[in-house]
Amino acid sequence: MPPAEGDTIDDFEATLCDGETFRSTTLSAALGDRGGVLVSTGFVYSAIAQNWWKRFEKYGWDEFEDAPVIGISRDGPYAQNDFLRWLGNPPFRMFADVNGGVTEALDLMTDRDHMANISTPWRSVFVLDPDREVQYAYVADEWIGPLPHEDVEDAVADL
């Protein structure tokens, strides 16, 4: 089962990209003083990911104080950095989960009927406190659908 409210996400280590550089970083080191928002969108240049990340700025998620928004996708660090530059270099950072180990550990991976031999993670959002405890969890049960952004914003406000 994917993480639910009250669960603690294990402190994984993966390559974290900021639009220019990338380096191996733990989740706990990437979180802010109040925690953060971990977003899984599969592949960064998918239409859904492009739509979601553009909306995050419109929602003001780039201004959460001490609670950064951190993505995770199956793309490599060069694609991640290119995507962040394509967005206009927002303050978001993204973990490169090329082999899917992190999203598999989060139990988000699923096979896609129309994508032979490729597993992708379900779109999801987790609001975490500084100790990586899940304060809010959303895992989509369909591929196209709106993100419950107001619920995420309320959870971040409560951190």
C-alpha positions as CSV (number, residue, x, y, z in Angstrom):
1,M,0.0,0.0,0.0
2,P,1.2,3.5,-0.8
3,P,2.0,5.7,2.3
4,A,-1.1,7.0,4.1
5,E,-1.6,9.7,6.7
6,G,0.3,8.9,9.8
7,D,2.9,6.7,8.0
8,T,6.5,7.7,7.9
9,I,8.3,7.6,4.6
10,D,11.7,5.9,4.8
11,D,14.6,8.3,4.3
12,F,15.7,7.4,0.8
13,E,18.7,8.8,-1.1
14,A,18.5,9.7,-4.8
15,T,19.8,12.2,-7.3
16,L,18.3,15.6,-6.6
17,C,18.1,18.1,-9.5
18,D,17.7,21.9,-9.2
19,G,17.6,22.9,-12.9
20,E,21.4,23.4,-13.1
21,T,23.1,20.8,-11.0
22,F,22.4,17.4,-9.4
23,R,23.7,15.5,-6.5
24,S,22.9,12.5,-4.3
25,T,20.6,13.8,-1.5
26,T,18.4,12.2,1.2
27,L,14.8,13.0,1.4
28,S,15.3,14.4,5.0
29,A,18.0,16.7,3.7
30,A,15.7,18.0,0.9
31,L,12.9,18.8,3.3
32,G,12.6,22.3,4.9
33,D,12.2,23.2,8.5
34,R,8.5,22.6,8.4
35,G,8.6,19.6,6.1
36,G,7.7,19.5,2.4
37,V,5.5,18.3,-0.4
38,L,6.6,15.2,-2.3
39,V,5.0,14.9,-5.8
40,S,5.3,11.9,-8.1
41,T,4.3,12.5,-11.7
42,G,5.9,9.6,-13.6
43,F,7.9,11.2,-16.4
44,V,8.5,15.0,-16.5
45,Y,7.7,15.6,-20.1
46,S,4.3,13.8,-20.0
47,A,1.3,16.0,-20.7
48,I,0.0,15.4,-17.1
49,A,3.3,16.3,-15.5
50,Q,3.7,19.5,-17.6
51,N,0.2,20.5,-16.6
52,W,0.6,19.8,-12.9
53,W,4.0,21.6,-12.5
54,K,2.8,24.7,-14.4
55,R,-0.2,24.8,-12.1
56,F,1.9,24.5,-8.9
57,E,3.4,27.9,-9.6
58,K,-0.1,29.4,-10.4
59,Y,-1.2,28.0,-7.0
60,G,1.7,29.7,-5.3
61,W,3.3,26.5,-4.2
62,D,6.7,28.0,-5.0
63,E,6.1,30.3,-2.0
64,F,5.5,27.7,0.7
65,E,7.7,28.9,3.5
66,D,10.2,26.3,4.8
67,A,8.2,23.5,3.1
68,P,9.7,22.9,-0.4
69,V,7.8,21.2,-3.2
70,I,10.0,18.3,-4.4
71,G,9.2,16.1,-7.4
72,I,10.1,12.6,-8.2
73,S,10.0,11.0,-11.6
74,R,11.6,8.2,-13.7
75,D,13.7,10.6,-15.8
76,G,17.4,11.0,-15.5
77,P,19.0,14.1,-14.0
78,Y,19.7,15.8,-17.4
79,A,16.0,15.5,-18.4
80,Q,15.0,16.7,-14.9
81,N,17.2,19.8,-15.1
82,D,16.0,20.5,-18.7
83,F,12.4,20.2,-17.5
84,L,13.0,22.6,-14.6
85,R,14.6,25.1,-17.0
86,W,11.7,24.6,-19.4
87,L,9.4,25.7,-16.5
88,G,11.5,28.8,-16.1
89,N,13.7,27.7,-13.2
90,P,11.2,27.7,-10.4
91,P,12.4,26.9,-6.9
92,F,11.2,23.3,-7.2
93,R,13.7,20.4,-7.2
94,M,13.2,16.9,-8.5
95,F,14.5,13.5,-7.5
96,A,15.7,11.4,-10.5
97,D,14.3,7.9,-9.9
98,V,15.6,6.4,-13.1
99,N,15.3,2.7,-12.1
100,G,12.1,3.3,-10.2
101,G,13.5,2.1,-6.8
102,V,12.1,5.0,-4.8
103,T,8.6,4.9,-6.3
104,E,8.6,1.1,-6.0
105,A,9.5,1.4,-2.3
106,L,6.6,3.8,-1.9
107,D,4.4,1.1,-3.6
108,L,3.4,3.5,-6.4
109,M,4.5,1.5,-9.4
110,T,2.0,0.1,-11.8
111,D,2.1,-1.5,-15.2
112,R,0.5,0.4,-18.1
113,D,-1.4,-1.7,-20.6
114,H,-0.4,0.5,-23.6
115,M,3.3,0.9,-22.5
116,A,4.9,-2.5,-23.0
117,N,7.5,-3.4,-20.4
118,I,7.4,0.1,-18.7
119,S,6.1,0.6,-15.2
120,T,5.2,4.1,-14.1
121,P,4.2,5.4,-10.7
122,W,0.7,6.6,-9.9
123,R,0.5,10.4,-9.7
124,S,0.6,11.2,-6.1
125,V,1.2,14.0,-3.5
126,F,2.4,13.6,0.0
127,V,2.7,16.4,2.5
128,L,5.4,15.5,5.0
129,D,6.4,17.0,8.3
130,P,10.2,17.4,9.1
131,D,10.3,13.8,10.4
132,R,8.9,12.5,7.1
133,E,5.5,11.6,8.6
134,V,2.7,11.9,6.1
135,Q,0.3,14.6,7.1
136,Y,-1.7,14.3,3.8
137,A,-1.7,11.7,1.1
138,Y,-3.3,11.7,-2.4
139,V,-2.7,8.9,-4.8
140,A,-4.7,9.1,-8.1
141,D,-6.8,6.2,-9.0
142,E,-7.1,7.3,-12.6
143,W,-4.6,8.8,-15.1
144,I,-6.4,12.0,-15.9
145,G,-8.0,14.0,-13.2
146,P,-7.5,17.2,-11.2
147,L,-5.2,17.5,-8.3
148,P,-6.9,18.3,-5.0
149,H,-4.6,21.4,-4.6
150,E,-6.7,23.1,-1.9
151,D,-6.3,20.0,0.4
152,V,-2.6,20.0,-0.2
153,E,-2.4,23.8,0.6
154,D,-4.5,23.3,3.8
155,A,-2.1,20.4,4.9
156,V,0.9,22.6,4.3
157,A,-0.6,25.4,6.3
158,D,-1.1,23.0,9.2
159,L,2.6,22.0,9.3
